[in-house]
């Protein structure tokens, strides 16, 4: 799947970075060296940002805007039980597209 690296939010007109550093493989239209350099620079900027941690208490709810916050889980003990409920608000989240595979690729 291919997703835009930058897109404009319809409601606000603001540009948003759409990058998952652990899963991004390349930037279409750039050669490998340029793509790797750009993704590394952007990922380093994200990793250098100050994180916010939560303890996940039973009475706690955490909400975030997927357009504005990079989020991940901190690994815990294997035997630890986590119950997570996800809610997704309808919208244009599905911005990705599938590239056509060519015989020469």
Beta strands, then each sheet from edge to edge (+ up, - down):
strand 1: 6-8
strand 2: 15-17
sheet 1: 1+ 2-
end
